[in-house]
Amino acid sequence: MGKPLRGQTVLVTGASGGIGAAIVERLASEGARPIIHYCQDEDAAETLLARIGGDGLMVQADLSTSEGPCTLWRKAVAFAGRIHGVINNAGIRTEIPIENSAAAWKAAWQMEFQLNLFAAADLCREAIRHFRTEGGGRIINMAGQAGQRGSAADILPHGATKAALINLTKSIASSFAREGVIAVSIAPGLVRTEMAEKYIAAHDKGEAVGDIPIGDMAEASEIAELVAFLLRHSQESLNGATLDVNGGSYIR
């Protein structure tokens, strides 16, 4: 395989495991220098950096705080200088039935919006300002199938945040493309990660993947390959798109 991303420095949030780690490995294999964001698991981030041969950077920041995203951006720019792409991958999915207390309900919504939307919005703002003066760049926001078709009853905040993230991506794409800022959303369905495996272990696998026509969940490597493709200079016309990766379980 060639190195179509050679020379690009790309910030990946939530990169110490799961889809984020797969993205980092794929970007490195295509010649990019990933910036590995982590919150708490420094060991996992160090292991990942070693796995890609050390050709990358590690940056710690807590995106659950209001100042965390801007702190992350400042650290990333201080370490790397020019940044060519931002992958807003960090996020959570909170189970919060409507029977819970009002305080728990509000706390869940506030935390999910902070991590899934507000942190991404702050990083998008910083990236746009940077790209305007540095010759452009790419923003890829990891949304989700729930943002397209809605959420199950116990995870209502999740779908709401992902729908808002898709809308934010579209707004950036239409507002800043002439200044060299290309923005795309990816909307995965069920992806084989540690979290998904735990879910399947607690449920029947047939039930978990029953509405997926191909009969199985996506691999994290599929998402990573798509991210790398979107970062190629030749893919400007995908600006504003929302790309579904769900095996046909939701078709628009």
TACORHU-V620527 format. One record per residue. RES is the residue in one letter. SS is DSSP state (H for helix, E for strand, L for the rest). PHI is phi in whole degrees, -180 to 180 (999 if undefined). PSI is psi in whole degrees, -180 to 180 (NA if undefined). Layout:
res=RES ss=SS phi=PHI psi=PSI
res=RES ss=SS phi=PHI psi=PSI
This chain:
res=M ss=L phi=999 psi=140
res=G ss=L phi=-75 psi=-171
res=K ss=L phi=-122 psi=68
res=P ss=L phi=-66 psi=-16
res=L ss=L phi=-105 psi=14
res=R ss=L phi=-57 psi=133
res=G ss=L phi=93 psi=-9
res=Q ss=L phi=-91 psi=138
res=T ss=E phi=-110 psi=125
res=V ss=E phi=-129 psi=125
res=L ss=E phi=-85 psi=126
res=V ss=E phi=-120 psi=117
res=T ss=L phi=-87 psi=153
res=G ss=L phi=58 psi=47
res=A ss=L phi=-99 psi=0
res=S ss=L phi=-80 psi=-10
res=G ss=L phi=-161 psi=175
res=G ss=H phi=60 psi=-137
res=I ss=H phi=-62 psi=-39
res=G ss=H phi=-60 psi=-44
res=A ss=H phi=-65 psi=-40
res=A ss=H phi=-63 psi=-39
res=I ss=H phi=-63 psi=-46
res=V ss=H phi=-57 psi=-46
res=E ss=H phi=-63 psi=-41
res=R ss=H phi=-67 psi=-44
res=L ss=H phi=-61 psi=-44
res=A ss=H phi=-62 psi=-40
res=S ss=H phi=-66 psi=-23
res=E ss=L phi=-99 psi=11
res=G ss=L phi=101 psi=-4
res=A ss=L phi=-79 psi=161
res=R ss=E phi=-106 psi=105
res=P ss=E phi=-78 psi=146
res=I ss=E phi=-103 psi=114
res=I ss=E phi=-90 psi=107
res=H ss=E phi=-87 psi=137
res=Y ss=E phi=-141 psi=160
res=C ss=L phi=-103 psi=-58
res=Q ss=L phi=-120 psi=-33
res=D ss=L phi=-88 psi=77
res=E ss=H phi=-65 psi=-37
res=D ss=H phi=-61 psi=-44
res=A ss=H phi=-64 psi=-39
res=A ss=H phi=-65 psi=-41
res=E ss=H phi=-65 psi=-40
res=T ss=H phi=-63 psi=-42
res=L ss=H phi=-64 psi=-44
res=L ss=H phi=-60 psi=-41
res=A ss=H phi=-65 psi=-37
res=R ss=H phi=-64 psi=-29
res=I ss=L phi=-97 psi=17
res=G ss=L phi=81 psi=15
res=G ss=L phi=79 psi=2
res=D ss=L phi=-88 psi=73
res=G ss=E phi=-176 psi=-173
res=L ss=E phi=-132 psi=155
res=M ss=E phi=-119 psi=136
res=V ss=E phi=-137 psi=128
res=Q ss=E phi=-97 psi=137
res=A ss=L phi=-165 psi=147
res=D ss=L phi=-100 psi=103
res=L ss=L phi=-77 psi=-5
res=S ss=L phi=-80 psi=-7
res=T ss=L phi=-102 psi=155
res=S ss=L phi=-65 psi=-30
res=E ss=L phi=-91 psi=-10
res=G ss=H phi=-58 psi=-48
res=P ss=H phi=-61 psi=-44
res=C ss=H phi=-69 psi=-34
res=T ss=H phi=-62 psi=-45
res=L ss=H phi=-59 psi=-46
res=W ss=H phi=-63 psi=-44
res=R ss=H phi=-61 psi=-44
res=K ss=H phi=-63 psi=-43
res=A ss=H phi=-63 psi=-45
res=V ss=H phi=-68 psi=-38
res=A ss=H phi=-62 psi=-39
res=F ss=H phi=-77 psi=-43
res=A ss=H phi=-103 psi=-24
res=G ss=L phi=80 psi=-101
res=R ss=L phi=-82 psi=131
res=I ss=L phi=-117 psi=133
res=H ss=L phi=-102 psi=-21
res=G ss=E phi=-155 psi=151
res=V ss=E phi=-128 psi=127
res=I ss=E phi=-111 psi=105
res=N ss=E phi=-84 psi=87
res=N ss=L phi=-103 psi=-26
res=A ss=L phi=-61 psi=141
res=G ss=L phi=178 psi=170
res=I ss=L phi=-135 psi=166
res=R ss=L phi=-134 psi=114
res=T ss=L phi=-103 psi=131
res=E ss=L phi=-89 psi=119
res=I ss=L phi=-146 psi=88
res=P ss=L phi=-61 psi=153
res=I ss=L phi=-66 psi=-14
res=E ss=L phi=-75 psi=-14
res=N ss=L phi=-66 psi=167
res=S ss=L phi=-66 psi=159
res=A ss=H phi=-61 psi=-37
res=A ss=H phi=-66 psi=-44
res=A ss=H phi=-65 psi=-40
res=W ss=H phi=-60 psi=-48
res=K ss=H phi=-66 psi=-40
res=A ss=H phi=-64 psi=-41
res=A ss=H phi=-64 psi=-45
res=W ss=H phi=-63 psi=-43
res=Q ss=H phi=-64 psi=-42
res=M ss=H phi=-69 psi=-41
res=E ss=H phi=-66 psi=-40
res=F ss=H phi=-67 psi=-37
res=Q ss=H phi=-62 psi=-49
res=L ss=H phi=-78 psi=-40
res=N ss=H phi=-87 psi=-26
res=L ss=H phi=-124 psi=-56
res=F ss=H phi=-62 psi=-42
res=A ss=H phi=-64 psi=-43
res=A ss=H phi=-64 psi=-41
res=A ss=H phi=-63 psi=-42
res=D ss=H phi=-62 psi=-43
res=L ss=H phi=-69 psi=-35
res=C ss=H phi=-61 psi=-45
res=R ss=H phi=-60 psi=-48
res=E ss=H phi=-63 psi=-41
res=A ss=H phi=-65 psi=-44
res=I ss=H phi=-59 psi=-46
res=R ss=H phi=-62 psi=-39
res=H ss=H phi=-70 psi=-48
res=F ss=H phi=-64 psi=-35
res=R ss=H phi=-56 psi=-36
res=T ss=H phi=-103 psi=-5
res=E ss=H phi=-117 psi=13
res=G ss=L phi=94 psi=19
res=G ss=L phi=97 psi=177
res=G ss=E phi=175 psi=179
res=R ss=E phi=-119 psi=142
res=I ss=E phi=-122 psi=125
res=I ss=E phi=-122 psi=117
res=N ss=E phi=-104 psi=126
res=M ss=E phi=-86 psi=97
res=A ss=L phi=-88 psi=-129
res=G ss=L phi=176 psi=162
res=Q ss=L phi=-57 psi=-35
res=A ss=H phi=-63 psi=-28
res=G ss=H phi=-72 psi=-15
res=Q ss=H phi=-96 psi=-43
res=R ss=H phi=-117 psi=-2
res=G ss=L phi=99 psi=170
res=S ss=L phi=-110 psi=164
res=A ss=L phi=-68 psi=163
res=A ss=H phi=-59 psi=-34
res=D ss=H phi=-88 psi=-4
res=I ss=H phi=-131 psi=42
res=L ss=H phi=-58 psi=-39
res=P ss=H phi=-61 psi=-32
res=H ss=H phi=-62 psi=-52
res=G ss=H phi=-62 psi=-38
res=A ss=H phi=-63 psi=-43
res=T ss=H phi=-68 psi=-40
res=K ss=H phi=-70 psi=-36
res=A ss=H phi=-64 psi=-41
res=A ss=H phi=-65 psi=-36
res=L ss=H phi=-67 psi=-39
res=I ss=H phi=-63 psi=-44
res=N ss=H phi=-63 psi=-42
res=L ss=H phi=-59 psi=-43
res=T ss=H phi=-61 psi=-45
res=K ss=H phi=-61 psi=-41
res=S ss=H phi=-65 psi=-41
res=I ss=H phi=-64 psi=-43
res=A ss=H phi=-61 psi=-40
res=S ss=H phi=-82 psi=-22
res=S ss=H phi=-95 psi=-29
res=F ss=H phi=-126 psi=4
res=A ss=H phi=-62 psi=-36
res=R ss=H phi=-67 psi=-13
res=E ss=H phi=-100 psi=13
res=G ss=L phi=91 psi=10
res=V ss=E phi=-100 psi=115
res=I ss=E phi=-107 psi=128
res=A ss=E phi=-128 psi=134
res=V ss=E phi=-140 psi=146
res=S ss=E phi=-107 psi=146
res=I ss=E phi=-116 psi=132
res=A ss=E phi=-120 psi=85
res=P ss=E phi=-74 psi=151
res=G ss=L phi=-88 psi=-137
res=L ss=L phi=-74 psi=127
res=V ss=E phi=-121 psi=139
res=R ss=E phi=-72 psi=97
res=T ss=L phi=-131 psi=176
res=E ss=H phi=-59 psi=-39
res=M ss=H phi=-64 psi=-44
res=A ss=H phi=-66 psi=-39
res=E ss=H phi=-64 psi=-38
res=K ss=H phi=-65 psi=-39
res=Y ss=H phi=-64 psi=-44
res=I ss=H phi=-67 psi=-36
res=A ss=H phi=-63 psi=-29
res=A ss=H phi=-90 psi=-8
res=H ss=L phi=-132 psi=174
res=D ss=L phi=-77 psi=130
res=K ss=H phi=-61 psi=-39
res=G ss=H phi=-59 psi=-38
res=E ss=H phi=-69 psi=-40
res=A ss=H phi=-66 psi=-38
res=V ss=L phi=-110 psi=13
res=G ss=L phi=-62 psi=-28
res=D ss=L phi=-97 psi=12
res=I ss=L phi=-101 psi=111
res=P ss=L phi=-55 psi=-34
res=I ss=L phi=-78 psi=-8
res=G ss=L phi=85 psi=9
res=D ss=L phi=-159 psi=163
res=M ss=L phi=-80 psi=167
res=A ss=E phi=-76 psi=157
res=E ss=E phi=-92 psi=147
res=A ss=H phi=-59 psi=-31
res=S ss=H phi=-64 psi=-30
res=E ss=H phi=-65 psi=-43
res=I ss=H phi=-64 psi=-42
res=A ss=H phi=-63 psi=-41
res=E ss=H phi=-63 psi=-40
res=L ss=H phi=-66 psi=-42
res=V ss=H phi=-59 psi=-47
res=A ss=H phi=-61 psi=-40
res=F ss=H phi=-61 psi=-42
res=L ss=H phi=-67 psi=-23
res=L ss=L phi=-83 psi=-8
res=R ss=L phi=-68 psi=144
res=H ss=H phi=-62 psi=-25
res=S ss=H phi=-78 psi=-3
res=Q ss=H phi=-107 psi=36
res=E ss=H phi=-65 psi=-32
res=S ss=H phi=-73 psi=-7
res=L ss=H phi=-82 psi=2
res=N ss=L phi=-51 psi=127
res=G ss=L phi=89 psi=-8
res=A ss=L phi=-74 psi=154
res=T ss=E phi=-118 psi=115
res=L ss=E phi=-100 psi=119
res=D ss=E phi=-85 psi=134
res=V ss=E phi=-132 psi=81
res=N ss=L phi=-141 psi=13
res=G ss=L phi=68 psi=13
res=G ss=L phi=92 psi=10
res=S ss=L phi=-74 psi=-18
res=Y ss=L phi=-144 psi=116
res=I ss=L phi=-120 psi=123
res=R ss=L phi=-93 psi=NA
